[in-house]
Amino acid sequence: MHDLNNLYTDYAELYAIIADDRDFEYELTQMEVFKLDSSSTFVELFAGPAYHSTTLKTMGWDGNIIAIDISKAMENIAKKRGFSGNYLCSDAITALSTITQAQVICIPRYSIVLVDHDYVKQLFNVIANALCNDGCFFIEIHKDSVVNEQALICGDWENLDIYRREVKKQGITIECLWPFTTDVVDAEKNILDMSVKITKTDDSGKQDEFIFNSREHLYSRTTLDNFASEARLVPAPDLNFDTSDGHFIAYKKKSNSAVDSDYFKTLREKALNRIFDLSTNETQSKLIEKSGLDVEHHDSPLSLHVYNLL
Ligand SMILES: C[S@@+](CC[C@H](N)C(=O)[O-])C[C@H]1O[C@@H](n2cnc3c(N)ncnc32)[C@H](O)[C@@H]1O
């Protein structure tokens, strides 16, 4: 069995054939990229063959296009397939850290499962920094009916539309089963090993079979919302949309004024709690008594009634 990274390096061409199965123009329209002018920047993370970036260019969009992927083989394939923007062959966090004022940043096709929680946390912060003020971030995950809060790890994988794909090209048939098998690695952290089976059959019936193992970190919408909130990104549900076999969630960068008001509210609460905690038991009791709260059942942090007395 090969590691999945092999699919993105030694067998990148195979991935590019199998994964070319979506309506990229529709996805870009939903991301409202065609409404942006030529001074805007579009960034595709974990780009692989860079289908979205290449479609954008083919459709005549003349803004700044940046694709980022760690695999040199993917960069070569993207260029062979017509990509003509700026392809940064690098780790996503490293490359994105050099970018500012992006209007749209996207992560298509569940690529986020390839990286662990610490990485995603850091990546969301870098995304927030790279976006311009009204910029938007789109991330594709499995539909909630498959990977949801209750059934994260034991999703109904065989019923996914993406489970079996078959492509015929130049006398060759390629069948892909994804996942072919699943094996729970860590149920608490939602880590799974999924094997991917790809069978190549030529005209004469000769078959080649490849099996790759993919270590996947599954993320629920709530987990992603939490990372987003820590990075000061807010959900933009009006821009969410479904694809043939996935769901894109949209986040907007919080405006500076919203960040400031949240920041000062938290600071005020922290300061008042500190004052309350530092006061003597007698003062605390008096304050609570004055506020009309039940002393027995009052816990720190300080309630709003007590704030108003201070
Ligand atoms: C599922 S594939 C490509 C998905 C592609 N965007 C699509 O829509 O089909 C995931 C890609 O992520 C890349 N990748 C994995 N880890 C990465 C990292 N830390 N930084 C950048 N790219 C990474 C792999 O090389 C691979 O090309």
The ligand as a Tripos MOL2 file, in Angstrom:
@<TRIPOS>MOLECULE
LIG
   27    29     1     0     0
SMALL
NO_CHARGES

@<TRIPOS>ATOM
      1 C1         -7.2200   16.5420   -2.4360 C.3       1 LIG1
      2 S1         -5.8040   17.1440   -3.2250 S.3       1 LIG1
      3 C2         -6.1760   18.4770   -4.2780 C.3       1 LIG1
      4 C3         -7.4620   19.1010   -4.2150 C.3       1 LIG1
      5 C4         -7.7550   20.0280   -5.3380 C.3       1 LIG1
      6 N1         -7.8330   21.3740   -4.8070 N.3       1 LIG1
      7 C5         -9.0680   19.6260   -5.9660 C.2       1 LIG1
      8 O1        -10.0150   20.4260   -5.9240 O.co2     1 LIG1
      9 O2         -9.1390   18.5180   -6.4920 O.co2     1 LIG1
     10 C6         -4.9450   17.8550   -1.8800 C.3       1 LIG1
     11 C7         -3.6700   18.5860   -2.2360 C.3       1 LIG1
     12 O3         -3.1400   19.1530   -1.0350 O.3       1 LIG1
     13 C8         -1.7240   19.1850   -1.1560 C.3       1 LIG1
     14 N2         -1.1840   19.3650    0.2090 N.ar      1 LIG1
     15 C9         -1.1880   18.4890    1.2390 C.ar      1 LIG1
     16 N3         -0.6590   19.0380    2.3470 N.ar      1 LIG1
     17 C10        -0.3180   20.3160    2.0150 C.ar      1 LIG1
     18 C11         0.2630   21.4080    2.7280 C.ar      1 LIG1
     19 N4          0.6080   21.3010    4.0250 N.pl3     1 LIG1
     20 N5          0.4610   22.5670    2.0850 N.ar      1 LIG1
     21 C12         0.1250   22.6990    0.7690 C.ar      1 LIG1
     22 N6         -0.4250   21.7070    0.0310 N.ar      1 LIG1
     23 C13        -0.6530   20.5250    0.6490 C.ar      1 LIG1
     24 C14        -1.3670   17.8870   -1.8520 C.3       1 LIG1
     25 O4         -0.1240   17.9680   -2.5200 O.3       1 LIG1
     26 C15        -2.5680   17.7250   -2.8240 C.3       1 LIG1
     27 O5         -2.2450   18.1980   -4.1020 O.3       1 LIG1
@<TRIPOS>BOND
     1     1     2 1
     2     2     3 1
     3     2    10 1
     4     3     4 1
     5     4     5 1
     6     5     6 1
     7     5     7 1
     8     7     8 2
     9     7     9 1
    10    10    11 1
    11    11    12 1
    12    11    26 1
    13    12    13 1
    14    13    14 1
    15    13    24 1
    16    14    15 ar
    17    14    23 ar
    18    15    16 ar
    19    16    17 ar
    20    17    18 ar
    21    17    23 ar
    22    18    19 1
    23    18    20 ar
    24    20    21 ar
    25    21    22 ar
    26    22    23 ar
    27    24    25 1
    28    24    26 1
    29    26    27 1
@<TRIPOS>SUBSTRUCTURE
     1 LIG1         1 GROUP 0 **** ****
